[in-house]
Amino acid sequence: MNSLSDLTFSQLKDRLQQDGINSANASAIFRLVNQGSVELSDLGKNIQHWVTEQELLQPEVLREVVSADGYTRKFVLRFRDGKEIETVLMGYEGRHTACISSQVGCAMGCVFCATGKMGLIRNLSAGEITAQVHFLNGVLANDQKAPIRNIVMMGMGEPLHNFTSLSAALEILTDPRGPGLSPARISISTVGHVPGIRKLAKLPQNYSLSVSLHGASDEERGRLIPINKRWPISDLLESCRDYTRETGRKVFIAWTLIEGANDSDVQARCLAKLLRGMEVHVNLIPLNPTEDFEGRPPSEERILAFLQIVRDEGEIPVTIRQRRGIDVGAGCGQLVV
Ligand code: SF4
């Protein structure tokens, strides 16, 4: 049976009904589980008894590592079955962003990614996804800081490969009775899982979507991202166009820049040609180092030259993503347990 932490509000009401409990208590129980603004002692005696008999997902904290600049904190969390994940809290001026994991390991096997080297061990449940946010909010509350307002589903795993858990977790996190996050402030990062993009577009709320491209031809992209063979660039960009049409949201295109692999003027021109006319914003990410991949980030000069070509010839906005937590292995593609 699912833990209480896994349940959306409507699933919780169904569970209460099944157990013969008045569903008028659903709102208070949902708050207790997902936000902590209700204490167990605020509930009636029989409800308290019912809640204490249910399972709640509270991961154990195994380690915390803090970057040298103090802005990035990476936590290793362990769930009841002993499986571990990493979750990251990134501090910016006046706000915090949570980088949340969706799977233990990942099946996508991107060659530059430490998580991909683990293979897929298992999916996280909805409650194991939301528990990371609740945990990080607890950390911030201890420091007397405001709760998280921005989430990137960019931790371990391909979130759209675990769509059932992801969609339930999104429903919980945006529920005003829970953390009440804005869908616009939740970014789903995918390596190009086309059926998942199409399902995401059909959800009742419109989330921000970030698609990792990294190569402008199928041959080049396929060398870095094996699943390009299954969902080639033409299908992927078609799904992005449809996402914008159905949700009204522009799509963010992530491009990890690897020296000598995808940072040339020719590749910048190909990328500009591919994206011209689309509602997109390109984020360039200089490669973060990982143990088993020998690639390096390009020089700053090369990065700027690449940016200029894509911006001018594609007539699209391009930015260089601020790199965070590289020294503690908390950057994109570095998470591994
Ligand atoms: S980059 Fe993302 S999708 Fe690719 S292997 Fe790593 S975690 Fe999986």
Residues whose N, C-alpha, C, O or C-beta is under 5 A from the ligand:
A	BS01	SF4	C106 M108 G109 C110 C113 T115 G116 G155 M156 G157 E158 V191
